[in-house]
Amino acid sequence: MMIELDSTDPRAVDGRQIRAVSFHDLRMDYLAEVLGADPASGRALVVGGGRGVLPRGIARLGFDVVSLDPSPAATDMARADDEGLGIEYRTGRAEDLTDEGVCDLVYVADTFEVAADLDRVVERVAAALAPGGVLVYDTVSRSVISRLIYLGLFQLVPATRIMPRGRYSASRLRTPAETAAAFARHGLRNGGVAGFAPKDPRKLLTAALARKRGDITDADIPAIVEMVRKAGKPPVTYLGHARRL
């Protein structure tokens, strides 16, 4: 098996797509909780849309969706799998967003934890929000256990490696407090965070090993891993939201 993001080669293990399918149900549940009674309509932007799993989920809620991703290959695959939803797919970096005040919802996925300049990313996504618009995101905290998982197991250990080396670094992982501080600098009111993790961490290893062997497909992973919300300070991954003032 080869480790390669956004590859059409059936032999490739794509850790970003594995995260997209594993996190999808939990992302959508959290989004529904944040939106509450707000109508699921208007313009939504997904930053880090990848192959389109999350943009399609948000489009099905009733939003007009724009999906932005830095990978041309991922953009092409997402467009090919649009399922008639009419999503607009763009290739580009979050740092280069030019949208101003037009989005009712921005969801930032697989972006904060790999961004070298978090402030620039937050500045651009905040600018894209209409007044009162909501930002929803998930990212990776910086802790001993997150370094073990994301910098070690996911990047370096041959048996469990699902990401290219260097995708994650300790300097690009941010705690909830650091993320909230970036929001405050750019006119966003932090709405809190929720940690999440596999219900049984051993099943994450089981799924990773089975996927590496080719015994299962990406679509089989969510049922094995079973992501759930976790109370208390998030040690590894967390969801959060904020609103533009």
C-alpha positions as CSV (number, residue, x, y, z in Angstrom):
1,M,0.0,0.0,0.0
2,M,1.2,3.5,-0.8
3,I,0.4,6.6,1.3
4,E,-0.9,9.4,-1.0
5,L,-3.5,12.1,-0.5
6,D,-6.2,12.7,-3.1
7,S,-5.2,9.7,-5.3
8,T,-7.5,7.8,-7.7
9,D,-5.2,4.8,-7.4
10,P,-7.2,2.0,-5.6
11,R,-3.9,1.0,-3.9
12,A,-3.5,4.3,-2.2
13,V,-4.2,5.0,1.5
14,D,-5.5,8.5,1.9
15,G,-5.5,9.6,5.5
16,R,-7.4,12.8,4.7
17,Q,-10.3,10.9,3.1
18,I,-10.2,8.4,6.0
19,R,-10.7,11.3,8.4
20,A,-13.5,12.7,6.2
21,V,-15.6,9.6,6.3
22,S,-14.8,8.8,10.0
23,F,-15.7,12.2,11.2
24,H,-18.7,12.9,8.9
25,D,-21.6,11.8,11.1
26,L,-20.2,13.6,14.1
27,R,-19.5,16.7,12.1
28,M,-23.1,16.8,10.8
29,D,-24.5,16.2,14.3
30,Y,-22.5,19.0,15.8
31,L,-23.4,21.3,12.9
32,A,-27.1,20.6,13.5
33,E,-26.7,21.3,17.2
34,V,-25.0,24.7,16.5
35,L,-27.6,25.7,13.9
36,G,-30.4,24.8,16.2
37,A,-33.6,26.4,15.1
38,D,-31.8,28.5,12.4
39,P,-33.1,27.7,8.9
40,A,-30.6,25.4,7.0
41,S,-30.5,27.7,4.0
42,G,-28.4,30.5,2.5
43,R,-24.8,30.4,1.4
44,A,-22.3,28.0,2.9
45,L,-18.5,27.7,2.3
46,V,-16.6,24.6,3.2
47,V,-12.9,25.2,3.5
48,G,-10.9,22.0,3.2
49,G,-13.8,20.3,1.2
50,G,-11.5,17.5,0.0
51,R,-13.3,14.9,-2.1
52,G,-16.7,16.4,-1.2
53,V,-18.0,14.3,1.7
54,L,-18.7,17.2,4.0
55,P,-19.8,19.7,1.2
56,R,-22.4,17.2,0.0
57,G,-23.7,16.7,3.5
58,I,-24.2,20.4,4.0
59,A,-25.8,20.8,0.6
60,R,-28.4,18.2,1.5
61,L,-29.4,20.4,4.5
62,G,-30.5,23.1,2.1
63,F,-27.5,25.4,1.8
64,D,-26.0,26.7,-1.5
65,V,-22.5,25.3,-1.1
66,V,-19.1,26.4,-2.3
67,S,-16.3,23.9,-1.6
68,L,-12.7,25.2,-1.5
69,D,-9.7,22.9,-1.4
70,P,-6.0,23.4,-2.2
71,S,-5.8,20.1,-4.1
72,P,-6.8,20.2,-7.8
73,A,-7.1,16.4,-7.7
74,A,-9.5,16.4,-4.7
75,T,-11.5,19.2,-6.4
76,D,-11.8,17.1,-9.6
77,M,-12.9,14.0,-7.6
78,A,-15.5,16.0,-5.6
79,R,-16.9,17.5,-8.8
80,A,-17.2,14.1,-10.4
81,D,-19.2,12.8,-7.3
82,D,-21.5,15.9,-7.0
83,E,-24.6,13.7,-7.2
84,G,-26.5,16.6,-8.9
85,L,-26.3,18.8,-5.8
86,G,-25.0,21.8,-7.7
87,I,-22.1,22.5,-5.4
88,E,-19.5,25.0,-6.7
89,Y,-16.0,23.5,-6.5
90,R,-13.0,25.7,-6.3
91,T,-9.3,24.9,-6.0
92,G,-7.5,27.4,-3.7
93,R,-6.0,28.0,-0.3
94,A,-7.9,29.4,2.6
95,E,-5.2,32.1,3.0
96,D,-6.2,33.4,-0.5
97,L,-9.9,33.6,0.0
98,T,-11.4,36.8,-1.5
99,D,-15.1,36.3,-0.5
100,E,-16.3,39.2,1.6
101,G,-19.4,39.1,3.9
102,V,-21.4,36.7,1.8
103,C,-21.6,33.4,3.8
104,D,-24.1,32.5,6.4
105,L,-22.0,29.4,7.3
106,V,-18.4,28.6,6.9
107,Y,-17.1,25.1,7.9
108,V,-13.4,24.8,8.2
109,A,-12.2,21.1,8.0
110,D,-8.7,19.7,7.8
111,T,-7.2,23.2,7.7
112,F,-6.4,24.8,11.0
113,E,-4.0,21.9,12.0
114,V,-2.0,22.2,8.8
115,A,-2.0,26.0,8.4
116,A,1.4,27.7,8.9
117,D,-0.3,31.0,9.5
118,L,-3.5,30.5,11.5
119,D,-4.2,34.2,11.8
120,R,-4.3,34.7,8.1
121,V,-6.7,31.7,7.7
122,V,-9.0,33.0,10.4
123,E,-8.8,36.5,9.0
124,R,-10.0,35.3,5.6
125,V,-12.8,33.0,6.8
126,A,-14.0,35.6,9.2
127,A,-14.2,38.1,6.3
128,A,-16.2,35.7,4.2
129,L,-18.9,35.5,6.9
130,A,-21.9,37.8,6.8
131,P,-22.7,39.7,10.1
132,G,-24.1,37.1,12.5
133,G,-22.8,34.3,10.3
134,V,-21.5,31.1,12.0
135,L,-18.1,29.5,11.7
136,V,-17.9,25.8,12.5
137,Y,-14.6,23.8,12.5
138,D,-12.8,20.8,13.8
139,T,-9.1,20.6,14.4
140,V,-6.3,18.9,16.4
141,S,-5.1,20.1,19.8
142,R,-1.5,20.2,20.9
143,S,-0.9,17.7,23.7
144,V,1.3,14.7,24.4
145,I,-1.3,12.2,23.2
146,S,-2.1,14.2,20.0
147,R,1.6,14.3,19.2
148,L,1.8,10.6,19.7
149,I,-1.1,9.9,17.4
150,Y,-0.8,12.5,14.7
151,L,3.0,13.0,14.6
152,G,3.8,9.4,15.5
153,L,1.2,6.7,14.6
154,F,-0.3,8.5,11.6
155,Q,3.0,9.7,10.1
156,L,5.9,7.6,11.1
157,V,4.9,4.1,12.3
158,P,4.8,1.9,9.2
159,A,1.9,-0.3,10.4
160,T,-0.4,2.5,11.2
161,R,0.8,5.3,8.9
162,I,-2.0,6.9,6.9
163,M,-0.5,10.4,6.2
164,P,2.5,11.7,4.2
165,R,5.4,12.6,6.5
166,G,5.4,16.2,7.4
167,R,1.7,16.9,7.0
168,Y,1.4,17.6,10.7
169,S,3.9,19.3,13.0
170,A,3.7,20.2,16.6
171,S,3.9,24.0,15.8
172,R,0.8,23.7,13.6
173,L,-1.4,22.0,16.3
174,R,-3.3,24.5,18.4
175,T,-5.1,24.3,21.7
176,P,-8.7,25.5,22.0
177,A,-7.4,28.6,23.9
178,E,-5.1,29.5,21.0
179,T,-7.8,29.0,18.5
180,A,-10.2,31.2,20.5
181,A,-7.6,33.9,20.8
182,A,-7.2,34.0,17.0
183,F,-11.0,34.3,16.6
184,A,-11.1,37.2,19.0
185,R,-8.4,39.1,17.0
186,H,-10.6,38.9,13.9
187,G,-14.1,39.8,15.2
188,L,-15.4,36.3,16.0
189,R,-17.2,35.5,19.3
190,N,-16.1,32.0,20.4
191,G,-19.0,29.7,21.1
192,G,-17.2,26.8,22.8
193,V,-15.7,23.5,21.9
194,A,-16.4,19.8,22.2
195,G,-13.8,17.0,22.1
196,F,-14.3,13.8,20.2
197,A,-12.5,10.5,19.8
198,P,-13.1,6.9,18.9
199,K,-15.4,5.2,21.4
200,D,-12.7,2.6,21.8
201,P,-9.3,3.8,20.7
202,R,-8.2,0.2,20.0
203,K,-10.7,0.1,17.2
204,L,-9.0,3.0,15.5
205,L,-5.8,0.9,15.3
206,T,-7.8,-2.1,14.1
207,A,-9.4,-0.1,11.3
208,A,-6.1,1.5,10.3
209,L,-4.3,-1.8,10.1
210,A,-7.2,-3.4,8.2
211,R,-7.3,-0.5,5.7
212,K,-3.5,-0.8,5.2
213,R,-3.9,-4.5,4.4
214,G,-6.7,-3.8,2.0
215,D,-9.2,-5.9,4.0
216,I,-11.7,-3.0,4.2
217,T,-12.5,0.2,2.2
218,D,-12.8,3.7,3.4
219,A,-16.6,3.3,3.6
220,D,-16.2,0.5,6.1
221,I,-14.2,2.6,8.6
222,P,-16.9,4.7,10.3
223,A,-18.8,1.7,11.7
224,I,-15.6,0.3,13.1
225,V,-14.1,3.5,14.6
226,E,-17.4,4.9,16.0
227,M,-16.5,8.5,16.8
228,V,-18.2,10.0,19.9
229,R,-18.2,13.2,21.8
230,K,-16.0,13.4,24.9
231,A,-16.5,15.5,28.0
232,G,-13.8,17.6,29.5
233,K,-10.7,19.2,28.0
234,P,-10.1,17.8,24.5
235,P,-6.8,15.9,24.5
236,V,-6.7,15.3,20.7
237,T,-9.4,16.4,18.3
238,Y,-12.1,19.0,18.9
239,L,-15.1,20.6,17.3
240,G,-16.0,24.3,17.8
241,H,-17.9,27.2,16.5
242,A,-17.9,31.0,16.6
243,R,-20.1,33.8,15.2
244,R,-19.1,37.0,13.4
245,L,-19.9,40.0,15.6
